[in-house]
Amino acid sequence: MKYRIRHVTHYRYADGVSNSQHDLHLLPRNLPRQRCLSSALTIEPAPIVCRERTDYFGNRATHVVLATAHTQLTVTAQSLVEVESPPPLAVGEDVPWREAVAAMAAPGCDLHTQEMTYPSPLATPWADLRDYAWPSFSPDRPLLEASVDLMARIHRDFAYDPLATTIATPLAEVFDKRRGVCQDFAHLMIACLRSLGLSARYVSGYLSTTPPPGKPRLQGADASHAWLAIHSPRFGFVDLDPTNDRVVGDTHVTLAIGRDFGDVTPLRGVVHGGGRHELQVAVDVIPETEFERPG
C-alpha cells in the first residue's frame, strides 16, 4: 500500500511570540517493510534554520528556529509512504516468554533491545501492572501468544475515551480509571511487558481508516496513532495495536520509535512570549489509489 499523508499542526497564541525553537518528529522513517518515497515540511512563518538529523533512536528529527514575531504557527508535513504487509505470524510458534527474558541478559544482546526493558518516564512498571499482566503469561507460554492475549485483555478491559485523559495524565490514573486513548494503552502495555523483564518500545504513526460504505473519505478525519512493539528473539520486534486489538499490518504507517511518547513528541520547543495558546491538528492518510490530484 502507498499512502499520501498530510499532517497539519496549527498554534494560535493569545500574545505575540518574539522567537522560538522547535524539535519535530513529523517525517516517516524507513524500515524493512516501509519506505518513505518523498516528504516535505512547510512552516509558516518561515524559519531561519530548518535542519534534519537522525536522532538516538534512528528517527528523522527536524530542528527549526523562528526569528519572526508571530501570533500563529502552522507546520504542514506531507509524505508519500509505501508499506508492505508483514508475513503471516504464527504466534504459537514463538519461544517461551521466559526464554525471551533470559535473552535480554545474554552476552551480545543488542543495546537498543535491552534498553527497552528499562523503565522510562511515561512507561514505568509497578507491582499492580505485573499482577495485571501475569494471567496472560503462564510459565511456558510462547511470548507472542501471551502478548496477543494481554493486548486483547487491555482492549476488553479499558474503554477508549478521548475526554478521560490528557498528555499529562499519569499512567496510574489511566490504570485506575480503565479509560484513555491510544497513547495511554500503548504506555500501559509497554509497562506491563517491562514489569516481566520483556523488551517493548513505543511507536508513533498513523492508521488509515476506512469510511462507511457509500460515504466519502472525510478530510482530516484520520489522526495520529500510537502502538507498541514487543521484541521476540525469533521474530524481532513485532508491532501490536492494543487500541484496536490487532497485530499491525499495512494500514499502519510508522513515524517514530522510542521508549515512550516523550522521545517522539511530534512538536515541542521553547517559545518566547505567546501566553495562552490554542492547538489544532488535522491528519489525512489517503491511499494513493484514492488520491485526487488537482486539475
MOHUVEN-V886312 format. One record per backbone hydrogen bond with DSSP energy under -1.0 kcal/mol. CO is the residue of the C=O (numbers start at 0). NH is the residue of the N-H. Records with the same first field share a line. If there is no record, write none. Layout:
CO = NH / NH
//
This chain:
0 = 82
1 = 287
2 = 80
3 = 285
4 = 78
5 = 283
6 = 76
7 = 281
8 = 74
9 = 279
10 = 72
11 = 277
15 = 273
16 = 69
18 = 271
19 = 65
20 = 269
21 = 63
22 = 267
23 = 61
30 = 33
32 = 83
33 = 30
34 = 81
37 = 79
39 = 77
41 = 75
43 = 73
48 = 64
50 = 62
52 = 60
54 = 57
58 = 54
60 = 52
61 = 23
62 = 50
63 = 21
64 = 47 / 48
65 = 19
69 = 16
70 = 12
72 = 10
73 = 43
74 = 8
75 = 41
76 = 6
77 = 39
78 = 4
79 = 36 / 37
80 = 2
81 = 34
88 = 90
89 = 92
90 = 93
94 = 142
95 = 98 / 99
96 = 100
97 = 101
98 = 102
100 = 103
101 = 104
105 = 108
109 = 113
110 = 114
111 = 115
113 = 116
114 = 117
115 = 199
119 = 122
125 = 128 / 129
126 = 130
127 = 131
128 = 132
129 = 133
132 = 135
133 = 136
137 = 140
140 = 96
141 = 145
142 = 146
143 = 147
144 = 148
145 = 149
146 = 150
147 = 151
148 = 152
149 = 153
150 = 154
151 = 155
152 = 156
153 = 157
158 = 179
160 = 163
165 = 168
169 = 173
170 = 174
171 = 175
172 = 176
173 = 177
177 = 158
179 = 160
180 = 184
181 = 185
182 = 186
183 = 187
184 = 188
185 = 189
186 = 190
187 = 191
188 = 192
189 = 193
190 = 194
192 = 195 / 197
193 = 196
198 = 230
200 = 228
201 = 257
202 = 226
203 = 254 / 255
204 = 224
205 = 252
211 = 214
217 = 220
224 = 204
226 = 202
227 = 239
228 = 200
229 = 237
231 = 235
235 = 231
237 = 229
238 = 247
239 = 227
240 = 244 / 245
245 = 240
248 = 251
250 = 207
252 = 205
255 = 203
257 = 201
259 = 262
260 = 263
265 = 24
267 = 22
269 = 20
271 = 17
273 = 14
275 = 13
277 = 11
279 = 9
281 = 7
283 = 5
285 = 3
286 = 289
//
